[in-house]
């Protein structure tokens, strides 16, 4: 009699068995993961307490938290609490990046883990940032574990192989030449179109020419990243399967995290090369004025973080889908939804409180200060999930208010103020955390398939 056979894809297979070295690295990564979880739980608690403090349910709550968590930082109590939450989120992103580096045996993880310890100790000494103790304990514990096997860490071989193969041919240099040529032509065209309009405004409009050129170049680069980053990584794993080289590659001693990170690093390295090559074109804006070095720096940060996030989206779908076409479609769907879908949501009347607050008009969405504050913070979160909205808002804050970090908004309901952070900071933190989670999920999926 024929027996019923359960399809292979329905069986919950265990992950691949780990070598003693991989088990040691997994323990170090687990310590960092729990450090990030502890920081995340503390951040959630502080956000709830900040909400209760805003309702004035607990008297002197902000003052008490200021003294306990950031005692040596002189500022308003509500701003101090916002600073604590931001620093905790920064610690979470750093710890998660270290976790990925250790799993992938990246050579930079060795000095980076002790650098994180040193930075947090400085924060405790200079600012009284007591929540740093979670990151310090996790990083020191993990650093001690990996110090027993320093030889496990090296320059990623997959990254070296992919980069050498990419740069040895003429294709990479042709793409770079065409890219710079198109960017130069676009800059010249933009200058020829906008200059007659600016001349009508007199010499004071010279700065506006530089600003238009700068914004135009950054917009083109961002559009390039949105379409190229997923394309470079969506076929990283599925391509190996389709060429029937995946099984041969996995017979080596290369660990799954090293394989995933190596593919991601090789793709992102070429994208970063394109971004760096366009910096001289962006610097043309300094000839006209109207653009500062800070704008150049945070625009590059936004572009780089966007490339990392969209690259990890492509890697993730490449790990969970069998075909490159399917992975590419899903990656581009996410990229387009984030880029064009969130601005549509932000345009809704009840969610544009943050946009109005940035413009200095006052939100005017509610007579309740609690509801108004919640809507403003929701708007900040949505803006921080979109690279275009983040870049435009951060530039407007820098231009109009000279703000690159913290700033405050006066509520139109009762005239009180609430602290906010420039979107490029929250954008970088959110995208790095999301990228780390996607990499971990991609590695786990690979191990289940190989098991």
Secondary structure, 3 states (H helix, E strand, C coil): CCCCCCCHHHCCCCCCCCCHHHHHHHHHHHHHHHHHHHHHHHHHHHHHHHHHHHCCCCCCHHHHHHHHHECCCCCCHHHHHHHHHHHHHHHHHHHHHHHHHHHCCECHHHHHHHHHHHHHHHHHHHHCECCHHHHHHHHHHHHHHHHHHHHHCECCHHHHHHHHHHHHCCHHHHHHHHHHHHHHHHHHHHHHHHHHHHHCCCHHHHHHHHHHHHHHHHHHHHHHHHHHHHHHHHCCCHHHHHCCCHHHHHCCCCCHHHHHHHHHHHHHHHHHHHHHHCHHHHCCHHHHCCCCHHHHHHHHHHHHHHHHHHHHHHHHHHHHCCCHHHHHHHHHHHHHHHHHHHHHHHCCHHHCHHHHHHHCCCCCCCCCHHHHHHHHHHHHHHHHCCHHHHHHHHHHHHHHHCCCCEEEEECCCCCCEEEEECHHHHHHHHHHHHHHHHHHHHHHHHHHHHC
